[in-house]
Amino acid sequence: MAVRITGIVKPSPAHRARIKSNDVLISVNGHEISDVLDYMFYAAEDNVELVIERKGKLITKTINKSEYDDLGLEFASFLMDDKRSCSNKCIFCFIDQMPPGMRETLYFKDDDARLSFLQGNYVTLTNLNDNDIKRIIDMRLNINVSVHTTNPELRCKMMNNRFAGEKLKYLKMIADSGLMLNCQIVCCPGVNDGDELKRTLNDLSDLMPNVQSVAVVPVGITKYRDGLYPLVPFDKKNAGDVIDIITTVQDKCLEEYGRRMVFPADEFYIIAGRELPQTEFYEDYPQYENGVGLLRSLSDELDDALKEITENVEKRTVTLITGTAAYSFHLKLADRIMERFPNVKINVVKITNNFFGDTITVAGLITARDMIDQLKGRDLGDELIIPKVMLKADEPVFLDDLTVQDVENELGVRVSASANDGYEYLEKILGMDD
């Protein structure tokens, strides 16, 4: 596939070679380029031969550079072609449970192995064929896989894809090649928990050491499920059962391989009413982005920050909001801060998720409108502190498209977003981040 070059970074090897915008890239070191992975793989060498087309003529450019240095070519899209959308209709898919009228990008279901390698996204493997797997192995691309179950028939049912079961063979092919896999399981009560979860975790443990980690996360259920598969949320008992199953597999993996492999998301401990594990349980936090160990990490970092900050703090009142799940946890953190800094008063407020339904309890899915409606008229003090996960990664915009400025205007208070970092969390509360 020929790819049009839309820009040249200055300075760069491509700029020095006098490659121009609107040139068309035909090949790199004799290999046709189909997407960004081909480009990155073949252009990584220190001697690179490019064939480009300019005004109908083929031109060869030879570039000498340091190995892995970027050539400096820019293209219209990051992947050089369209993202691959999901071909499944999973019974637990959160996107299928969203109301209409939200921004278009929130409804796109990606299932692109290239984004798994480049950005850490999870893929189901159902979009891939044998040639795709060969390329992944040849290029030594570590990917993240949404497994959900290793029962082929159940996987087809859960994903509403008749090929989902047979694609499980790719897990073994990738593991046998020596590549590392991170996996996730969206656990649904009465579907893939219990004996099915035991089977899945034992099957994945058989692929160790090439399965680095597995996260088990609870299904999220909104109020917009008319016509969808009947799912129920986890309760105290079955959340505890999941933890117990995982603990048994962890013990086996620790004995055989020296690491736990599988970890339950923090939500399971909250739902089950159990204490969070200690720091060493999470090893090097391999599934942090899946909500595994977020709370323990925040708590530990806050303890360190409380020891390090010795400055006097001015009298100050702040309001800290969170979802209903982590409310008790943040109350305890607030008490530790106020004990250390008596001049600081922290009001912790839990926001009920009316937008998606009260079964959604995590902070990252709170909308600005729910927050405004439930905080309007309260004395919020000097500052309102929100979790940064409520916002788009690159913009101060909430899920319902209201902005931080909109919230400030409605509530008449400064709004500050804190990452899941104990030092930043404390500095925001103390007003030391300016």
Secondary structure, DSSP 8 states (H G I E B T S, - for coil): --EEEEEE-SSSHHHHTT--TT-EEEEETTEE--SHHHHHHHTTSSEEEEEEEETTEEEEEEEE--TT----EEESSTTSS---B-----TT-SGGGS-TTS-GGGG--B--HHHHHHH--EE-STT--HHHHHHHHHTT--EEEE-S-S-HHHHHHHHT-TTTTGGGHHHHHHHHTT--EEEEEEE-TTTTSHHHHHHHHHHHHTTTTSEEEEEEEE----S--TTS-------HHHHHHHHHHHHHHHHHHHHHHSS--EEE-HHHHHHHT-----GGGGTT-TTGGGTSSHHHHHHHHHHHHHHH--S----EEEEEEEESTTHHHHHHHHHHHHHH-TTEEEEEEEE--TTT-TT---GGG--HHHHHHHHTTS--TTEEEEEGGGS-SSSSB-TTS-BHHHHHHHHTSEEEEE-S-HHHHHHHHHT---
